[in-house]
Amino acid sequence: MMKDTKGFEKETVRGRDRYYFNGELVGLQCTFCKKELDLSEFSKLKTGFVGLDSKCKKCNYKRGLKWKKENKKVHYTHKQKWRSQNKIHLVAYNQNARAKENDNRGNLAKVDLEILLNKATENG
């Protein structure tokens, strides 16, 4: 959140405030919660103004949670489909998490991944 907007030039375009300091854009207003925020509070979006999303990260997160809650079945099927298509990735991710816990971090060889994947598919 921008601490103080004193000394900033304020420009309103299409109902959305933009804040400039020495001619450089330093803050925007979230279109969802209407708060004035630093640029770092917005996610990147290629098609957005200056490459940023119009909603702040917190509002996007809340919107995503709401969608997941309203579309539990769709979300679950997407998740299951992704997991079935990315078994190697999941095995490597889980193995790396275990390695971090045991302070034994390191990249797994492809052979090790295949062995782990075979074990994972055998077990279910």
C-alpha positions, 0 to 999 in steps of 0.5 A: 500500500502506498504510504503517502500520496503527497508529492505525487502527481495524480492522474485519473484515466477511465475512473482509475487513479495513476500516481506519478513521481518525477514523471515516472509511474509509481502507483496504481489504484486497484479496480476491485478494492479501490486502494492506491498501491505500489506497482509491486502489488500488481501481477504481471499481465502482458495485455494490461496497462504497463504490463500489469493486471488491473486488480491487485494480487490480494484481490486476484487471490480472493477471486481465485478462492471464490471461483474454486469454492463455486466450481469445486467439481471443475477444479477437482477434474482439472487438478486430477487431469493435470496430475495424471498427465504430469506424474514425473513432475509430481514424483520429482517434486515430492522427492525433492520436498523429502530431500529438503526435509532431510537436508539431502537436496540434489537433482535426481537422475533420470533413471531414479525418476523412472524408478520412482515413477514405476513405484508410484504407478504400481502403488496406485 
